[in-house]
């Protein structure tokens, strides 16, 4: 996706003359399948794990390309670069999930719309916006590595909230099932939440939409 890659190129052009540090937020989707959220995940380059080249994971592919672009900017142009990934936590306790689901209910009431879960399954990860900001700010003020030109620095930030689509649907049916409101597709409804004050940063998702194998959306 040019819309994701071209801005990274422009940042490199702007940073190169004075070697201004770059901080880039990538995605956990670039990590090898089933690695995120496990003890085996390491904050390092994924150059050896390119995404499919058939366009099926365009968003992830664009983030992977940006990471390689920034790696080259560090090693060839000596631009200090930090790549941030928000990765799923190894466990998502109920005490972090319930407040998020309750927060979602406020949007049913304020938007006067309910999400339509038809044919959608999977999960997505989130982190409260203020925690994401604090985590990024802490990384910004850390001392850089002594040799900044060897490779980018990789930093992983754990996301404590995992929302299972089936669990979300059951919760909303229990709490607002009797409320007669129009519905819109789930992804559009999530987009409406983001535009209207969602207090969480949606960091990654694995969703399957449609019957049978369906269309998979990974970020």
ABEGO torsion letter per residue (X at the ends): XAAAAAAAAAAAAAAAAAGBBBBBBBBAAABBBGABGBAABBBBBAAABBBBAAGABAAAAAAAAAAAAAAAAAAAAGBBBBBBBBBBBABBBAAAAAAAAAAAAAAAAAAGBBBBABGBBEBBBBBBAAAAAAAAAAAAABBBBABAAABBBBBBBBBABBBBAAAAAAAAAAAAAABBBBBBBAAAAAAAAAAAGBABBBABBBBBBEBEAEBBBBX
